[in-house]
Each structure stands twice: as structure tokens, then as C-alpha cells.
Amino acid sequence: MSGQEFRGEICNKKKDGSLYWASVLISPVKEGDEITHFVGVQSDITDRKAAEEALRASEVRFRSLVETSLIGICIEQAGVPVFVNQAFAEIFGYARPEDVTSIERCEVLWPGNEWRRHDPRAVSDAAASSSSFEARGRKQDGSEICLLVQLNLIPWQGWQALQTSVVDITLRKQFEAKLQMQASYDSLTKLPNRSFALERLDDAIRIARRDGCRVGILTSTSIASRKSTIRSGTPSVTRCYRKRRAGWRLAHATAIPSRAWVATSSS
């Protein structure tokens, strides 16, 4: 023995053969320059070691799930990203997670105010802020993308952190816009179609009934549109609206495709 005090953790065996972990302090006792015996003190830390092992296993599982997830995940503290998985980096156009964690502020990734409005650190209702919302993100090349975002406050290495989970919905939004275009505009002339025109007309009538005013419609059909209508065989549509009590009546024939202006008047 070197005569030095020993402190450490060892795995011991009980009389029944079971193992346990102990925190041990062993100190030499001397008479003059000679060590006559040693005094040892130990405490059972089996439960603590089991908890530490469970925590390590949980962290390993967490990292495995997060790093292989298709959902982009970013954890930031004080506005600085401290952890990013590969999916998050790829969604924002970065090659590696380290490229994202090297940026100074997370605000670089968010050009709009949607993300800030739902930040649980800034709103009073933290439970409401955990719901999903749509926001715009800025990629490394400066282009913007549409994201489905969820924010949650979590503990991270002993401190509070903000976890941001994102899903890229840019393609979905583009398809939705295309479907809306196809539903509301004529595919040949790109002018508002029958459904769109009647929807706007219904809105105008509803507002007029609510406000007690009149509605007027001015339609204009170009010669090219008229020829296209005749060639495609698109029928004209006639909608009549009357309201005797308000003293006004509306009856107008609208050819589709056409341009239509709807105006209300209180006179």
C-alpha cells in the first residue's frame, strides 16, 4: 500500500452471494512511519447506481429515437440551438446537425412571427402553446418553407430548454393551392369559374342581408372567353335573389368563364 487515502465506488458481495454497490473510504492508520491498520467506511449506493444506469439507458433510447426520427427536432436554450437531429438539419437545408448548432440564434431559422407568438416562454397559457401550428421557416439558402410546428418546454442537462418539433408541409401546401386553383378557376382561361363566382355572390348576399344594404353585380366577358365558352360547351348560369322586405331584388345572368364585380350599396 502507498499509505494514501482511497475514495471510490466498488462492487461488493453480500453473505448471501448477491452483489451491491458501495461508496468506500479507506484511510491508513500509522504509528510513526509505519502503517499498522486501515479504517474503512462504506455506504450502500445500489439504488443510486440503478437509477443512474436507468437514466443512461433512457438517454440512449432517447437519442436513438430522436436521431433516427423523420420529424425534425431542435432543442435550444437561451435562444441558442444545443441539439439538432439529422431530420431537422435536412429540412432546413443543412448537411449536418453541427451546422445548425453552430448558428448564433434560432431566430435565423424563422422569418415570420408565428413561431414567436406560440413560444411557451412568452405566452401565459403554456398548455395552449403545446398545440401544433403552421409557420414559415428559412432554409440555409434563404428560401422559405412551410412547416407544421410544435413547441414544448423540457428539462435538458439540468436546465429548462425549448424543444421544437417540425414537419415539412411545403409540398402539401402547394398541392392544396393547386387543388384550390382547380376548384375555383377555369383551367383554360384561368378566370374564376362558376363555383368561385357563386361563392363570392353568396357571400355578398349574406352580408347585404345582415347589413340591410343592396347588392349590384357587373359582369364582363371577353370575346376570347366567350368563344372559349362556346367551344367548350360551358353553359351559362342564372341565379336570382329577391328580398321583398328590404325592397331590393337581384336577377342577373352570368356566363362562365367571366370576370365579375360584386358591390353593395345602402341606398
C-alpha positions as CSV (number, residue, x, y, z in Angstrom):
1,M,0.0,0.0,0.0
2,S,1.2,3.5,-0.7
3,G,-0.3,4.9,2.5
4,Q,-2.6,7.2,0.7
5,E,-6.3,7.6,1.4
6,F,-8.7,5.8,-1.0
7,R,-12.1,7.0,-2.1
8,G,-14.1,5.2,-4.8
9,E,-17.0,3.0,-5.7
10,I,-16.7,-0.7,-5.7
11,C,-19.0,-3.7,-6.3
12,N,-19.1,-5.9,-3.2
13,K,-20.7,-9.3,-2.5
14,K,-23.0,-10.0,0.4
15,K,-23.0,-13.1,2.6
16,D,-25.9,-14.5,0.6
17,G,-23.9,-14.1,-2.6
18,S,-25.8,-11.1,-4.1
19,L,-23.9,-8.1,-5.3
20,Y,-24.2,-4.5,-4.2
21,W,-22.5,-1.2,-5.0
22,A,-20.8,0.7,-2.2
23,S,-19.1,4.1,-1.8
24,V,-15.9,3.4,0.1
25,L,-13.4,5.5,2.0
26,I,-10.3,3.7,3.3
27,S,-7.7,5.5,5.3
28,P,-4.4,4.2,6.7
29,V,-3.6,4.4,10.4
30,K,0.0,4.9,11.3
31,E,2.3,4.6,14.3
32,G,5.2,6.7,13.5
33,D,6.1,6.0,9.9
34,E,4.5,2.5,9.9
35,I,1.0,1.7,8.8
36,T,-0.5,-0.5,11.5
37,H,-4.0,-1.0,10.1
38,F,-6.7,0.6,7.9
39,V,-10.0,2.1,8.7
40,G,-12.7,1.7,6.1
41,V,-16.2,3.4,5.8
42,Q,-18.7,2.3,3.2
43,S,-22.3,3.2,2.3
44,D,-24.7,1.2,0.1
45,I,-25.3,3.1,-3.2
46,T,-27.0,0.3,-5.1
47,D,-30.2,2.2,-5.6
48,R,-28.4,5.3,-6.8
49,K,-26.3,3.2,-9.2
50,A,-29.5,1.6,-10.5
51,A,-31.1,5.0,-11.1
52,E,-28.0,6.3,-12.9
53,E,-28.0,3.2,-15.1
54,A,-31.7,3.6,-15.9
55,L,-31.1,7.3,-16.7
56,R,-28.2,6.4,-19.1
57,A,-30.3,3.7,-20.8
58,S,-33.2,6.2,-21.2
59,E,-30.8,8.8,-22.7
60,V,-29.5,6.2,-25.1
61,R,-33.0,5.3,-26.2
62,F,-34.0,8.9,-26.5
63,R,-31.0,9.7,-28.7
64,S,-31.7,6.7,-30.8
65,L,-35.3,7.6,-31.4
66,V,-34.6,11.3,-32.0
67,E,-31.6,10.9,-34.3
68,T,-33.4,8.4,-36.5
69,S,-36.8,10.2,-36.4
70,L,-38.4,11.6,-39.6
71,I,-39.6,14.5,-37.5
72,G,-37.1,17.4,-37.2
73,I,-36.3,18.1,-33.6
74,C,-34.3,21.0,-32.2
75,I,-33.5,21.7,-28.5
76,E,-32.5,25.2,-27.7
77,Q,-31.5,27.1,-24.5
78,A,-31.5,30.9,-24.2
79,G,-32.2,31.2,-28.0
80,V,-29.2,29.0,-29.0
81,P,-29.6,25.5,-30.5
82,V,-27.8,22.9,-28.3
83,F,-29.1,19.8,-30.0
84,V,-30.5,19.1,-33.5
85,N,-31.2,15.8,-35.2
86,Q,-30.4,14.9,-38.8
87,A,-34.0,15.3,-40.0
88,F,-34.2,18.9,-38.6
89,A,-30.9,19.8,-40.4
90,E,-32.1,18.4,-43.7
91,I,-35.4,20.1,-43.5
92,F,-33.6,23.5,-43.2
93,G,-31.1,22.6,-45.9
94,Y,-28.1,21.9,-43.7
95,A,-25.8,18.9,-44.3
96,R,-25.1,18.1,-40.7
97,P,-26.7,18.8,-37.3
98,E,-23.4,20.5,-36.3
99,D,-24.0,23.2,-39.0
100,V,-27.3,24.2,-37.2
101,T,-25.9,24.1,-33.7
102,S,-23.1,26.4,-34.8
103,I,-25.5,29.3,-35.7
104,E,-25.7,32.0,-33.0
105,R,-29.5,32.4,-32.7
106,C,-32.5,30.3,-33.6
107,E,-34.3,33.3,-35.0
108,V,-32.3,32.9,-38.1
109,L,-34.5,29.9,-39.0
110,W,-37.8,31.7,-38.5
111,P,-38.6,34.7,-40.8
112,G,-42.2,35.2,-39.5
113,N,-43.8,35.9,-36.2
114,E,-45.8,32.6,-36.0
115,W,-43.1,30.9,-34.0
116,R,-42.7,33.7,-31.5
117,R,-46.4,34.0,-30.9
118,H,-46.5,30.4,-29.7
119,D,-43.3,30.4,-27.7
120,P,-44.4,29.0,-24.3
121,R,-41.8,31.2,-22.6
122,A,-43.6,34.3,-23.8
123,V,-47.3,33.3,-23.5
124,S,-49.3,32.9,-20.3
125,D,-51.1,29.7,-21.3
126,A,-48.2,27.2,-21.7
127,A,-50.7,24.3,-22.3
128,A,-52.2,26.0,-25.3
129,S,-48.8,26.7,-26.8
130,S,-48.0,22.9,-27.0
131,S,-50.6,22.5,-29.8
132,S,-49.5,22.3,-33.4
133,F,-49.4,25.4,-35.6
134,E,-48.2,26.3,-39.1
135,A,-45.2,28.6,-39.5
136,R,-42.7,29.7,-42.2
137,G,-39.1,28.5,-41.9
138,R,-36.0,29.8,-43.6
139,K,-33.5,27.3,-45.2
140,Q,-29.8,27.8,-45.4
141,D,-30.0,29.1,-49.0
142,G,-32.6,31.8,-47.9
143,S,-35.7,30.1,-49.4
144,E,-38.8,29.8,-47.3
145,I,-40.7,26.6,-46.4
146,C,-44.0,25.8,-44.8
147,L,-43.7,23.8,-41.5
148,L,-46.1,22.2,-39.0
149,V,-44.5,23.1,-35.6
150,Q,-45.0,22.1,-32.0
151,L,-43.1,23.7,-29.1
152,N,-42.6,22.2,-25.6
153,L,-40.7,23.1,-22.6
154,I,-38.4,20.2,-21.4
155,P,-35.6,19.8,-18.9
156,W,-32.2,19.4,-20.6
157,Q,-29.0,18.8,-18.7
158,G,-30.4,20.3,-15.5
159,W,-31.8,23.4,-17.2
160,Q,-35.0,24.4,-18.9
161,A,-35.0,24.1,-22.7
162,L,-37.4,24.5,-25.6
163,Q,-38.0,21.6,-27.8
164,T,-39.1,22.4,-31.4
165,S,-40.6,19.6,-33.5
166,V,-41.2,20.3,-37.2
167,V,-42.6,18.6,-40.2
168,D,-42.1,20.0,-43.7
169,I,-45.6,20.6,-45.3
170,T,-44.4,22.7,-48.2
171,L,-45.4,20.1,-50.8
172,R,-48.7,19.6,-49.1
173,K,-49.5,23.3,-49.2
174,Q,-48.5,23.5,-52.8
175,F,-50.9,20.7,-53.7
176,E,-53.7,22.4,-51.6
177,A,-53.1,25.6,-53.5
178,K,-53.3,23.7,-56.8
179,L,-56.5,22.0,-55.8
180,Q,-58.0,25.3,-54.7
181,M,-57.0,26.8,-58.1
182,Q,-58.6,23.9,-60.0
183,A,-61.7,24.2,-57.9
184,S,-62.2,27.9,-58.2
185,Y,-60.7,28.9,-61.6
186,D,-61.2,27.7,-65.1
187,S,-58.3,25.5,-66.3
188,L,-58.3,27.0,-69.8
189,T,-58.7,30.8,-69.2
190,K,-57.5,30.9,-65.5
191,L,-60.6,33.1,-64.7
192,P,-62.9,32.5,-61.8
193,N,-65.2,29.6,-62.6
194,R,-68.9,29.1,-61.7
195,S,-68.3,27.8,-58.2
196,F,-66.0,30.6,-57.3
197,A,-68.3,33.3,-58.7
198,L,-71.4,31.9,-57.0
199,E,-69.5,31.5,-53.7
200,R,-68.5,35.2,-53.8
201,L,-72.1,36.1,-54.8
202,D,-73.5,34.1,-51.9
203,D,-71.1,35.9,-49.5
204,A,-72.2,39.3,-50.9
205,I,-75.9,38.5,-50.5
206,R,-75.3,37.2,-46.9
207,I,-73.5,40.4,-46.0
208,A,-76.2,42.6,-47.6
209,R,-79.0,40.8,-45.7
210,R,-77.1,41.3,-42.5
211,D,-76.3,45.0,-43.1
212,G,-79.6,45.8,-44.8
213,C,-78.0,47.1,-47.9
214,R,-78.3,46.4,-51.7
215,V,-76.1,44.3,-53.9
216,G,-75.2,45.0,-57.5
217,I,-73.3,42.9,-60.0
218,L,-71.3,44.0,-63.0
219,T,-70.1,41.2,-65.3
220,S,-67.7,41.4,-68.2
221,T,-67.0,38.6,-70.6
222,S,-64.2,39.0,-73.2
223,I,-64.7,37.9,-76.8
224,A,-61.9,35.3,-76.4
225,S,-63.6,33.9,-73.2
226,R,-67.0,33.9,-75.0
227,K,-65.5,31.9,-77.9
228,S,-63.8,29.6,-75.4
229,T,-67.1,29.1,-73.6
230,I,-68.9,28.3,-76.8
231,R,-66.2,25.9,-77.9
232,S,-66.0,24.1,-74.6
233,G,-69.8,23.9,-74.3
234,T,-69.8,25.6,-70.8
235,P,-73.4,26.6,-70.1
236,S,-74.4,30.0,-68.7
237,V,-75.7,30.2,-65.2
238,T,-78.6,32.3,-64.0
239,R,-79.1,33.0,-60.3
240,C,-81.9,35.1,-58.9
241,Y,-82.1,36.6,-55.4
242,R,-85.1,38.6,-54.1
243,K,-85.8,40.1,-50.7
244,R,-89.2,41.9,-50.6
245,R,-88.9,43.2,-47.1
246,A,-85.6,45.1,-47.8
247,G,-87.1,46.4,-51.0
248,W,-84.4,45.2,-53.4
249,R,-84.2,42.4,-55.9
250,L,-81.3,40.9,-57.9
251,A,-81.6,38.9,-61.1
252,H,-78.6,38.5,-63.3
253,A,-77.3,36.0,-65.9
254,T,-73.6,35.2,-65.6
255,A,-71.6,33.5,-68.3
256,I,-68.7,31.4,-67.1
257,P,-65.8,32.0,-67.5
258,S,-66.2,35.7,-66.8
259,R,-64.9,38.5,-64.6
260,A,-67.5,39.6,-62.0
261,W,-67.5,42.6,-59.7
262,V,-69.9,42.5,-56.7
263,A,-70.7,45.7,-54.9
264,T,-73.0,46.5,-52.0
265,S,-75.0,49.7,-51.5
266,S,-77.0,51.0,-48.6
267,S,-79.1,53.3,-50.8
